[in-house]
Amino acid sequence: MPASNGAFNVGGVLLRQPFKIRRLGHFGFNLVNMDEGVRFYVDLLGFRISDVMDYSKRAKSPDQVAGLGDPNGYFTRYGTDHHAMVLFPKRVRDALGRSEKPGITVNQITWQVGSLQEVGEGIKWFRERNIKIQRSGRDMPGSNWHTYLFDPDGHQNELYYGIEQIGWNGHSKPRVMYDRGFNEPPPLPQISEQQEVQDALAKNVDLQSGYRHLERLPARYDVDGILLPRPFKTVRLGPVNLFVENLEAAEVFYRDTLGFTLTEEIIWNGHRCLFLRCNTEHHSLALFPLALREVLGLSSHSKCAAFGLQLANYRQLREAVKFLQAHDVRVTDAIPPELHPGIDYAAHVFDPDGHCIQLYYAMEQIGWEGKPRPKESRKPRSLKDWPELLDGDSNAYMGEPFLGPWG
């Protein structure tokens, strides 16, 4: 409930919104080239499949999706969150009437808040402000309590709390436990995840009957002491970089509706570009005017300029470039250093659909004073000028650490 001054009590702190986004939780693409795309994200980038969803089961007849390729959607992860990267079959979704606006190839941009109460209060607040909600409830697989809403360009943003965690044995939640899914905002309070598991045990549910990923590549690389199938490990998602048709409208949505803070504004080649944060990272979200897409030579079919993946360290970033080039992946400086402030070392690779993936290893953190580092103190370098070793880097190993084993 709002306080007398219009602010909201979020866990004892007064804020402008009835929730606080903590981080980017997961993200997804709708892919035309599904077979090649799954190979790219799973075999080459190292995401593990946590669950598979068969879209053909939603067809009125087999003919509706015949000849359209793999009908499955893949939920994949790099850590313990049930999913971090979601890959859906665009051609099948289009045939089923699930197509998005032109240029929208992102199926979700999902932001984590701190409690189920925040999700519930956010739903009420969006409705009061006449902000269109796509749907709310609790999805399976993944078990995250959520609500979806659209930005002015049609990108689907999700606020969620409490995604399923996949532990040491690698099994996702059994499908028999999907009875706790909701297709509408749930009444509060709800029982805990611990109680759900306890209830399943009482019903003799086999907790190891859920999906478990099997690695297809041999673990032959010594990655800082752990044998892995690739010479690098993804440890964090983001930032999300979007091309937008109306920069001011997008800025208002992400700032005033979702609560992002503007870190930095840059004028590049006469174009205004915005970098916003939800936590201490320099930016979790970058907004570029659509006119820049052609200037940068990025794919004309998508409004996603780039999607970031943070690797564990600088050595792994260099090794990732070599590994991906050896597997015929295009690696470039597609986005110039001026357009990724706070990230000094970034390589850009492209999936089979032409989406740009921004690989980096460290990002500038914003402290208590809320100001980014002076531009003259940054040392961004193009790919061809990367040194073998860095003689110190004040951005290195800062921010939230990756929890859990790499493999």
Sine and cosine of phi, psi and omega as CSV:
sin_phi,cos_phi,sin_psi,cos_psi,sin_omega,cos_omega
0.00,0.00,0.62,-0.79,0.01,-1.00
-0.95,0.31,0.55,-0.83,0.10,-1.00
-0.97,0.23,0.04,-1.00,-0.09,-1.00
-0.89,0.46,-0.43,0.90,-0.01,-1.00
-1.00,0.00,0.16,0.99,0.02,-1.00
1.00,0.02,-0.16,0.99,0.06,-1.00
-0.98,0.19,0.23,-0.97,-0.04,-1.00
-0.91,-0.42,0.63,-0.77,0.05,-1.00
-0.99,0.13,0.98,-0.22,0.00,-1.00
-0.94,-0.34,0.99,-0.10,0.00,-1.00
0.89,0.46,0.50,0.87,0.02,-1.00
1.00,-0.09,0.03,1.00,0.04,-1.00
-0.87,-0.49,0.73,-0.69,0.00,-1.00
-0.99,0.13,0.82,-0.57,-0.03,-1.00
-0.74,-0.67,0.24,-0.97,-0.01,-1.00
-0.97,0.25,-0.42,0.91,0.06,-1.00
-0.90,-0.44,0.39,-0.92,0.01,-1.00
-0.99,0.16,0.39,0.92,0.01,-1.00
-0.40,-0.92,0.25,-0.97,0.10,-0.99
-0.69,-0.72,0.89,-0.46,0.06,-1.00
-0.94,0.35,0.76,-0.65,-0.01,-1.00
-0.99,-0.14,-0.59,0.81,-0.08,-1.00
-0.19,-0.98,0.23,-0.97,0.19,-0.98
-0.98,0.22,0.86,-0.51,-0.06,-1.00
-1.00,-0.02,-0.77,0.64,0.08,-1.00
-0.44,-0.90,0.09,-1.00,-0.21,-0.98
-0.37,-0.93,0.34,-0.94,0.02,-1.00
-0.36,-0.93,0.40,-0.92,0.09,-1.00
-0.87,-0.50,0.56,-0.83,0.27,-0.96
-1.00,-0.03,0.86,-0.51,-0.13,-0.99
-0.94,-0.35,0.65,-0.76,0.15,-0.99
-0.99,0.16,-0.71,0.71,-0.02,-1.00
-1.00,-0.06,0.98,0.20,-0.14,-0.99
-0.92,0.40,-0.73,0.68,-0.04,-1.00
-0.86,0.51,-0.76,0.65,0.00,-1.00
-0.93,0.38,-0.57,0.82,0.00,-1.00
-0.92,0.40,-0.68,0.73,0.04,-1.00
-0.89,0.45,-0.67,0.75,0.05,-1.00
-0.86,0.51,-0.69,0.73,-0.03,-1.00
-0.88,0.47,-0.78,0.63,-0.09,-1.00
-0.98,0.21,-0.53,0.85,-0.06,-1.00
-1.00,-0.02,-0.86,0.52,-0.09,-1.00
-0.96,0.29,-0.65,0.76,-0.10,-1.00
-1.00,-0.03,-0.70,0.72,-0.02,-1.00
-1.00,0.01,-0.28,0.96,0.16,-0.99
1.00,-0.05,0.23,0.97,0.10,-0.99
-0.94,0.33,0.60,-0.80,0.01,-1.00
-0.97,-0.24,0.70,-0.72,0.03,-1.00
-0.95,0.30,0.80,-0.60,0.02,-1.00
-0.97,-0.26,-0.46,0.89,0.07,-1.00
-0.31,-0.95,0.39,-0.92,-0.01,-1.00
-0.81,-0.58,0.71,-0.71,0.01,-1.00
-0.87,-0.50,0.86,-0.52,-0.08,-1.00
-1.00,0.01,0.96,-0.27,0.00,-1.00
-0.94,0.35,-0.38,0.93,-0.04,-1.00
-0.90,0.44,-0.37,0.93,0.03,-1.00
-0.93,0.37,-0.24,0.97,0.01,-1.00
-1.00,-0.07,-0.08,1.00,-0.02,-1.00
-0.96,0.27,0.54,-0.84,0.04,-1.00
-0.94,0.33,-0.50,0.87,0.06,-1.00
-0.45,-0.89,0.38,-0.93,0.02,-1.00
-0.84,0.54,-0.50,0.87,-0.03,-1.00
-0.90,0.43,-0.43,0.90,-0.07,-1.00
-0.89,0.46,-0.50,0.86,-0.04,-1.00
-0.86,-0.52,0.16,0.99,-0.02,-1.00
-0.90,0.43,0.68,-0.73,0.07,-1.00
0.97,0.23,0.17,0.99,-0.05,-1.00
-0.98,-0.18,0.19,0.98,0.04,-1.00
1.00,0.04,-0.22,-0.98,-0.03,-1.00
-0.83,0.56,0.87,-0.50,-0.03,-1.00
-1.00,0.04,0.08,1.00,-0.11,-0.99
-1.00,0.02,0.55,-0.83,0.23,-0.97
-0.98,-0.20,0.62,-0.79,-0.08,-1.00
-0.88,-0.48,0.82,-0.57,0.12,-0.99
-0.99,-0.11,0.84,-0.54,-0.09,-1.00
-0.78,-0.63,0.33,-0.94,-0.10,-1.00
-0.62,-0.79,0.32,-0.95,0.13,-0.99
-0.88,-0.48,-0.25,0.97,0.00,-1.00
-0.72,-0.70,-0.66,-0.75,-0.06,-1.00
-1.00,-0.05,-0.33,0.95,0.11,-0.99
-0.84,0.54,0.69,-0.73,-0.05,-1.00
-0.77,0.63,-0.69,0.72,0.08,-1.00
-0.56,-0.83,0.58,-0.81,0.06,-1.00
-0.85,-0.53,-0.56,0.83,0.03,-1.00
-0.80,-0.60,0.84,-0.55,-0.04,-1.00
-0.92,-0.38,0.82,-0.57,-0.05,-1.00
-0.91,-0.42,0.92,-0.40,-0.03,-1.00
-0.91,-0.42,0.52,-0.85,-0.03,-1.00
-0.99,0.15,0.95,-0.31,-0.10,-0.99
-0.89,0.46,-0.71,0.70,-0.07,-1.00
-0.90,0.44,-0.63,0.78,0.03,-1.00
-0.93,0.36,-0.70,0.71,0.03,-1.00
-0.87,0.49,-0.66,0.76,0.03,-1.00
-0.88,0.48,-0.68,0.74,0.00,-1.00
-0.90,0.43,-0.46,0.89,0.00,-1.00
-1.00,-0.01,0.09,1.00,0.01,-1.00
0.99,0.16,0.37,0.93,-0.04,-1.00
-0.97,-0.25,0.38,0.92,-0.09,-1.00
-0.96,0.29,0.46,-0.89,0.01,-1.00
-0.98,-0.18,0.05,-1.00,0.06,-1.00
-0.88,0.48,0.40,-0.91,0.06,-1.00
-0.83,0.56,0.72,-0.70,0.00,-1.00
1.00,0.00,-0.20,0.98,-0.01,-1.00
-1.00,-0.07,0.99,-0.15,0.05,-1.00
-0.96,-0.29,-0.08,1.00,0.08,-1.00
-1.00,0.09,0.79,-0.61,0.01,-1.00
-1.00,-0.01,-0.31,0.95,0.06,-1.00
-0.19,-0.98,0.60,-0.80,0.17,-0.98
-0.84,-0.55,0.95,-0.32,-0.27,-0.96
-0.91,-0.41,0.86,-0.51,-0.10,-1.00
-0.94,-0.34,0.73,-0.68,-0.05,-1.00
-1.00,-0.01,0.77,-0.64,0.17,-0.99
-0.96,-0.28,0.03,-1.00,-0.21,-0.98
-1.00,-0.05,-0.19,0.98,-0.07,-1.00
-0.37,-0.93,0.35,-0.94,0.09,-1.00
-0.91,0.41,-0.54,0.84,0.06,-1.00
-0.86,0.51,-0.64,0.77,0.00,-1.00
-0.91,0.42,-0.62,0.78,0.06,-1.00
-0.88,0.47,-0.74,0.67,-0.03,-1.00
-0.88,0.47,-0.71,0.71,0.01,-1.00
-0.93,0.37,-0.56,0.83,0.05,-1.00
-0.89,0.45,-0.67,0.75,0.03,-1.00
-0.85,0.52,-0.73,0.69,0.01,-1.00
-0.88,0.48,-0.68,0.73,-0.05,-1.00
-0.92,0.40,-0.66,0.75,0.04,-1.00
-0.87,0.49,-0.69,0.73,0.00,-1.00
-0.89,0.45,-0.68,0.74,0.01,-1.00
-0.88,0.47,-0.51,0.86,-0.02,-1.00
-1.00,-0.07,0.15,0.99,0.02,-1.00
0.85,0.53,0.59,0.81,0.09,-1.00
-1.00,0.01,0.83,-0.55,-0.09,-1.00
-0.91,0.42,0.80,-0.60,0.08,-1.00
-0.97,-0.24,0.78,-0.63,0.00,-1.00
-0.96,0.27,-0.75,0.66,0.09,-1.00
-0.17,-0.99,0.29,-0.96,0.01,-1.00
-0.62,-0.79,0.34,-0.94,0.05,-1.00
0.55,-0.84,-0.72,-0.69,0.03,-1.00
-0.54,-0.84,0.92,-0.40,-0.07,-1.00
-1.00,0.09,0.49,-0.87,0.21,-0.98
-0.81,-0.58,0.72,-0.69,0.07,1.00
-0.98,0.17,0.27,-0.96,0.04,-1.00
0.92,-0.38,-0.54,0.84,0.13,-0.99
0.90,0.43,0.28,0.96,-0.04,-1.00
-1.00,0.06,0.73,-0.68,0.07,-1.00
-0.98,0.20,0.73,-0.68,-0.24,-0.97
-0.37,-0.93,0.18,-0.98,0.26,-0.97
-0.58,-0.81,0.56,-0.83,-0.02,-1.00
-0.92,-0.40,0.65,-0.76,0.11,-0.99
-0.56,-0.83,0.34,-0.94,-0.12,-0.99
-0.97,-0.26,0.61,-0.79,0.15,-0.99
-0.99,0.14,0.10,-0.99,-0.08,-1.00
-0.86,0.50,-0.40,0.92,0.02,-1.00
-1.00,0.02,-0.17,0.99,-0.01,-1.00
0.98,-0.22,0.07,1.00,0.11,-0.99
-0.94,0.35,0.73,-0.68,-0.04,-1.00
-1.00,0.05,0.92,-0.38,0.06,-1.00
-0.99,-0.16,0.63,-0.77,0.01,-1.00
-0.84,-0.55,0.72,-0.69,0.22,-0.98
-0.97,-0.23,0.72,-0.70,-0.05,-1.00
-0.59,-0.81,0.31,-0.95,0.12,-0.99
-0.72,-0.70,0.69,-0.72,0.28,-0.96
0.95,0.32,0.90,0.43,0.05,-1.00
-0.98,0.21,0.50,-0.87,0.06,-1.00
-0.82,0.57,0.65,-0.76,0.05,-1.00
-0.96,-0.29,0.69,-0.72,0.03,-1.00
-0.96,-0.27,0.85,-0.52,-0.17,-0.99
-1.00,-0.08,-0.42,-0.91,-0.18,-0.98
-0.88,0.48,-0.47,0.88,-0.05,-1.00
-1.00,0.02,-0.09,1.00,0.13,-0.99
0.98,0.20,0.08,1.00,-0.03,-1.00
-1.00,0.00,0.70,-0.71,0.12,-0.99
-0.99,0.14,0.10,-1.00,-0.05,-1.00
-0.91,0.42,0.72,-0.70,0.03,-1.00
-0.88,0.48,0.55,-0.83,-0.03,-1.00
-0.90,0.44,-0.42,0.91,0.01,-1.00
-0.90,0.44,-0.32,0.95,0.01,-1.00
-1.00,-0.01,0.12,0.99,0.02,-1.00
-0.96,0.28,-0.01,1.00,0.01,-1.00
-0.92,0.39,-0.14,0.99,0.04,-1.00
-0.99,-0.10,0.32,0.95,0.09,-1.00
-0.98,0.17,0.43,-0.90,0.00,-1.00
-0.72,-0.69,0.64,-0.77,0.05,-1.00
-0.96,-0.28,0.22,0.98,0.04,-1.00
-0.44,-0.90,0.28,-0.96,-0.01,-1.00
-0.82,0.57,0.82,-0.57,-0.07,-1.00
-0.98,0.19,0.49,-0.87,0.12,-0.99
-0.93,0.37,0.53,-0.85,0.00,-1.00
-0.92,-0.40,0.55,-0.84,0.04,1.00
-0.99,0.11,0.31,-0.95,0.07,-1.00
-0.94,-0.35,0.35,-0.94,0.05,-1.00
-0.93,0.36,0.37,-0.93,-0.04,-1.00
-0.98,0.21,0.27,-0.96,0.09,-1.00
-0.88,0.47,-0.62,0.79,0.02,-1.00
-0.86,0.51,-0.64,0.77,0.00,-1.00
-0.94,0.33,-0.59,0.81,0.05,-1.00
-0.86,0.50,-0.68,0.73,0.01,-1.00
-0.92,0.40,-0.66,0.75,0.01,-1.00
-0.88,0.48,-0.67,0.75,0.02,-1.00
-0.90,0.43,-0.61,0.79,0.03,-1.00
-0.91,0.41,-0.65,0.76,0.04,-1.00
-0.88,0.47,-0.61,0.79,0.02,-1.00
-0.91,0.41,-0.40,0.92,0.03,-1.00
-1.00,-0.08,0.16,0.99,0.00,-1.00
0.89,0.46,0.56,0.83,0.07,-1.00
-0.95,0.30,0.73,-0.69,0.07,-1.00
-0.98,0.20,0.96,-0.28,-0.08,-1.00
-0.94,0.34,-0.19,0.98,0.03,-1.00
-0.98,-0.22,0.33,0.94,0.00,-1.00
-1.00,-0.06,0.00,1.00,0.04,-1.00
-0.98,0.20,0.11,-0.99,-0.05,-1.00
-0.89,0.46,0.61,-0.79,0.10,-1.00
-0.69,-0.72,0.81,-0.59,-0.05,-1.00
-0.95,0.31,0.65,-0.76,0.12,-0.99
-0.91,-0.41,0.86,-0.51,-0.02,-1.00
-0.93,0.37,0.69,-0.72,-0.04,-1.00
-0.99,-0.13,-0.26,0.97,0.00,-1.00
-0.96,-0.29,0.56,-0.83,0.03,-1.00
-0.94,0.34,0.56,-0.83,0.01,-1.00
-1.00,0.08,1.00,0.00,-0.12,-0.99
-0.88,-0.47,0.01,1.00,0.00,-1.00
-0.98,-0.22,0.75,-0.66,0.13,-0.99
-0.99,0.14,0.98,-0.21,-0.06,-1.00
-0.97,-0.26,1.00,-0.01,0.00,-1.00
0.78,0.62,0.65,0.76,0.10,-0.99
0.98,-0.18,-0.07,1.00,0.02,-1.00
-0.85,-0.52,0.72,-0.69,0.07,-1.00
-0.98,0.20,0.87,-0.49,-0.02,-1.00
-0.74,-0.67,0.33,-0.94,0.00,-1.00
-0.97,0.26,-0.19,0.98,0.03,-1.00
-0.72,-0.70,0.43,-0.90,-0.06,-1.00
-0.99,0.10,0.47,0.88,-0.01,-1.00
-0.37,-0.93,0.26,-0.97,0.02,-1.00
-0.67,-0.74,0.80,-0.59,0.13,-0.99
-0.95,0.31,0.75,-0.67,-0.03,-1.00
-0.84,-0.55,-0.08,1.00,-0.02,-1.00
-0.25,-0.97,0.48,-0.88,0.05,-1.00
-0.99,-0.17,0.43,-0.90,0.18,-0.98
0.99,-0.10,0.21,-0.98,0.17,0.99
-0.99,0.12,0.26,-0.97,0.11,-0.99
-1.00,-0.07,0.80,-0.61,0.01,-1.00
-0.90,-0.43,0.87,-0.50,-0.10,-1.00
-0.85,-0.52,0.61,-0.79,0.25,-0.97
-1.00,0.00,0.71,-0.70,-0.04,-1.00
-0.76,-0.65,0.49,-0.87,-0.03,-1.00
-0.98,0.21,-0.57,0.82,0.00,-1.00
-0.78,-0.62,0.98,-0.18,-0.11,-0.99
-0.89,0.46,-0.64,0.76,-0.03,-1.00
-0.91,0.42,-0.67,0.74,0.01,-1.00
-0.91,0.42,-0.66,0.75,0.03,-1.00
-0.91,0.42,-0.65,0.76,0.03,-1.00
-0.87,0.50,-0.71,0.70,0.00,-1.00
-0.88,0.48,-0.67,0.74,-0.02,-1.00
-0.88,0.47,-0.78,0.62,-0.09,-1.00
-0.96,0.28,-0.48,0.88,0.02,-1.00
-0.99,0.13,-0.80,0.60,-0.16,-0.99
-1.00,0.03,-0.48,0.88,0.02,-1.00
-1.00,-0.02,-0.76,0.65,-0.05,-1.00
-1.00,-0.08,-0.22,0.98,0.15,-0.99
1.00,0.03,0.32,0.95,0.04,-1.00
-0.95,0.32,0.39,-0.92,0.03,-1.00
-0.93,-0.37,0.74,-0.68,0.04,-1.00
-0.96,0.29,0.87,-0.49,0.04,-1.00
-1.00,0.03,-0.70,0.71,-0.13,-0.99
-0.39,-0.92,0.57,-0.82,0.09,-1.00
-0.84,-0.54,0.73,-0.68,-0.06,-1.00
-0.79,-0.62,0.67,-0.74,0.16,-0.99
-0.98,-0.21,0.90,-0.43,-0.04,-1.00
-0.83,-0.56,0.85,-0.52,-0.05,-1.00
0.78,0.62,0.59,0.81,0.02,-1.00
0.99,0.10,0.01,1.00,-0.04,-1.00
-0.96,-0.28,0.72,-0.70,0.04,-1.00
-0.99,0.16,0.80,-0.61,-0.02,-1.00
-0.79,-0.61,0.67,-0.74,-0.12,-0.99
-0.88,-0.48,0.61,-0.79,0.01,-1.00
-0.78,-0.62,0.89,-0.46,-0.12,-0.99
-0.87,-0.50,0.45,-0.89,-0.04,-1.00
-0.79,-0.62,0.38,-0.93,0.11,-0.99
-0.88,-0.47,-0.18,0.98,-0.02,-1.00
-0.59,-0.81,-0.69,-0.73,-0.06,-1.00
-1.00,-0.07,-0.19,0.98,0.07,-1.00
-0.91,0.41,0.53,-0.85,0.00,-1.00
-0.77,0.64,-0.72,0.69,0.09,-1.00
-0.43,-0.90,0.63,-0.78,0.14,-0.99
-0.98,-0.22,-0.26,0.96,-0.10,-0.99
-0.55,-0.83,0.72,-0.69,0.12,-0.99
-0.85,-0.52,0.69,-0.72,0.01,-1.00
-0.88,-0.47,0.85,-0.53,0.00,-1.00
-0.87,-0.49,0.58,-0.82,0.10,-0.99
-0.91,0.41,0.58,-0.82,-0.08,-1.00
-0.86,0.51,-0.47,0.88,-0.01,-1.00
-0.88,0.48,-0.36,0.93,0.00,-1.00
-0.96,0.27,-0.31,0.95,-0.08,-1.00
-0.86,0.51,-0.73,0.68,-0.01,-1.00
-0.94,0.34,-0.61,0.79,0.01,-1.00
-0.86,0.51,-0.66,0.75,-0.03,-1.00
-0.99,0.15,-0.19,0.98,0.01,-1.00
0.95,0.30,0.46,0.89,0.00,-1.00
-1.00,-0.01,0.24,-0.97,-0.13,-0.99
-0.81,0.58,0.78,-0.62,-0.05,-1.00
-0.97,0.23,-0.15,0.99,-0.06,-1.00
-1.00,-0.04,-0.11,0.99,-0.11,-0.99
-0.75,-0.66,0.62,-0.79,0.12,-0.99
-1.00,0.01,0.07,1.00,0.12,-0.99
-1.00,0.07,0.92,-0.39,0.02,-1.00
-0.95,0.31,-0.71,0.71,0.02,-1.00
-0.22,-0.98,0.39,-0.92,0.10,-1.00
-0.78,-0.63,0.77,-0.63,-0.13,-0.99
-1.00,-0.01,0.58,-0.82,0.16,-0.99
-0.76,-0.66,0.85,-0.53,0.03,-1.00
-1.00,-0.02,0.78,-0.62,0.05,-1.00
-0.99,-0.13,0.23,-0.97,-0.23,-0.97
-0.92,0.38,-0.56,0.83,0.00,-1.00
-0.33,-0.94,0.11,-0.99,-0.07,-1.00
-0.90,0.44,-0.66,0.75,0.02,-1.00
-0.86,0.51,-0.68,0.73,0.01,-1.00
-0.91,0.41,-0.57,0.82,0.06,-1.00
-0.88,0.48,-0.71,0.71,0.04,-1.00
-0.89,0.45,-0.65,0.76,0.00,-1.00
-0.93,0.36,-0.55,0.84,0.03,-1.00
-0.90,0.44,-0.65,0.76,0.04,-1.00
-0.87,0.50,-0.72,0.69,0.01,-1.00
-0.89,0.45,-0.70,0.71,-0.03,-1.00
-0.88,0.48,-0.74,0.68,-0.05,-1.00
-0.94,0.35,-0.62,0.78,0.08,-1.00
-0.88,0.47,-0.61,0.79,0.02,-1.00
-0.92,0.40,-0.36,0.93,0.04,-1.00
-0.97,-0.22,0.43,0.90,0.13,-0.99
0.89,0.45,0.50,0.87,0.10,-1.00
-1.00,-0.04,0.71,-0.70,0.01,-1.00
-0.96,0.29,0.81,-0.59,0.01,-1.00
-0.84,-0.55,0.82,-0.57,-0.09,-1.00
-0.60,-0.80,0.01,-1.00,0.22,-0.98
-0.98,-0.20,0.78,0.63,-0.14,-0.99
-0.83,0.56,-0.64,0.77,0.03,-1.00
-0.96,-0.28,0.88,-0.47,-0.07,-1.00
-0.91,0.42,0.40,-0.91,-0.05,-1.00
-0.81,0.58,-0.52,0.85,0.01,-1.00
-0.89,0.46,-0.38,0.92,-0.04,-1.00
-0.98,-0.20,0.20,0.98,0.24,-0.97
-0.70,-0.71,0.88,0.48,0.03,-1.00
-0.87,0.50,0.61,-0.79,-0.06,-1.00
1.00,-0.02,-0.22,0.98,0.07,-1.00
-0.86,-0.51,0.96,-0.29,-0.05,-1.00
-0.98,0.18,-0.53,0.85,-0.08,-1.00
-0.83,-0.56,0.93,-0.35,-0.02,-1.00
-0.64,-0.77,0.68,-0.73,0.13,-0.99
-0.89,-0.46,0.59,-0.81,-0.04,-1.00
-0.89,-0.45,0.84,-0.54,0.00,-1.00
-0.88,-0.48,0.30,-0.95,-0.13,-0.99
-0.80,-0.60,0.75,-0.67,0.05,-1.00
-0.98,0.20,0.13,-0.99,-0.07,-1.00
-0.88,0.47,-0.32,0.95,0.08,-1.00
-1.00,0.01,-0.07,1.00,0.00,-1.00
1.00,-0.08,0.10,1.00,0.07,-1.00
-0.94,0.33,0.66,-0.75,-0.02,-1.00
-1.00,0.00,0.81,-0.59,0.03,-1.00
-0.93,-0.36,0.83,-0.56,-0.06,-1.00
-0.99,-0.11,0.93,-0.36,0.02,-1.00
-0.99,-0.10,0.72,-0.69,0.01,-1.00
-0.46,-0.89,0.10,-1.00,-0.02,-1.00
-0.80,-0.60,-0.25,0.97,-0.04,-1.00
-0.44,-0.90,0.53,-0.85,0.06,-1.00
-0.72,-0.70,0.63,-0.78,0.07,-1.00
-0.84,0.55,0.67,-0.75,0.03,-1.00
-0.96,-0.27,0.58,-0.82,0.00,-1.00
-0.99,-0.16,0.81,-0.59,-0.07,-1.00
-1.00,-0.04,-0.31,-0.95,-0.13,-0.99
-0.88,0.47,-0.47,0.88,-0.05,-1.00
-0.99,0.17,-0.18,0.98,0.10,-0.99
0.96,0.27,0.32,0.95,-0.06,-1.00
-0.91,-0.43,0.63,-0.77,0.08,-1.00
-0.97,0.24,0.23,-0.97,0.03,-1.00
-0.91,0.43,0.58,-0.81,0.09,-1.00
-0.84,0.54,0.64,-0.77,-0.08,-1.00
-0.85,0.52,-0.57,0.82,-0.05,-1.00
-0.94,0.34,-0.25,0.97,0.01,-1.00
-1.00,-0.03,-0.09,1.00,0.04,-1.00
-0.99,0.11,0.42,-0.91,-0.04,-1.00
-0.72,-0.69,0.84,0.54,0.01,-1.00
-0.92,0.39,0.59,-0.81,-0.01,-1.00
-0.71,-0.70,0.59,-0.81,0.07,-1.00
-0.95,0.31,0.31,-0.95,-0.10,-0.99
-0.81,0.58,-0.65,0.76,-0.06,-1.00
-0.94,0.33,-0.27,0.96,-0.04,-1.00
-0.97,-0.26,0.19,0.98,0.00,-1.00
-0.92,0.38,0.76,-0.65,0.09,-1.00
-0.97,0.22,0.31,-0.95,0.05,-1.00
-0.92,0.39,-0.64,0.77,0.01,-1.00
-0.77,-0.63,0.52,-0.85,0.08,-1.00
-0.98,-0.18,0.76,-0.65,0.03,-1.00
-1.00,0.06,0.96,0.27,-0.07,-1.00
0.99,0.17,0.52,-0.85,0.07,-1.00
-0.36,-0.93,0.93,-0.37,-0.08,-1.00
-0.92,0.38,-0.24,0.97,0.07,-1.00
-1.00,0.07,-0.30,0.96,-0.13,-0.99
-0.90,0.43,0.70,-0.71,0.13,-0.99
0.88,0.48,0.45,0.90,0.06,-1.00
-0.98,-0.19,0.28,-0.96,-0.01,-1.00
1.00,0.06,-0.15,-0.99,-0.07,-1.00
-0.91,0.42,0.81,-0.58,0.02,-1.00
-0.98,0.19,0.37,-0.93,0.10,-1.00
-0.98,0.21,0.75,-0.66,-0.02,-1.00
-0.98,-0.22,0.67,-0.74,0.04,-1.00
0.99,-0.17,0.19,-0.98,0.00,-1.00
-0.95,0.31,0.40,-0.91,0.00,-1.00
-0.97,0.25,-0.51,0.86,-0.09,-1.00
-0.92,-0.38,0.00,0.00,0.00,0.00
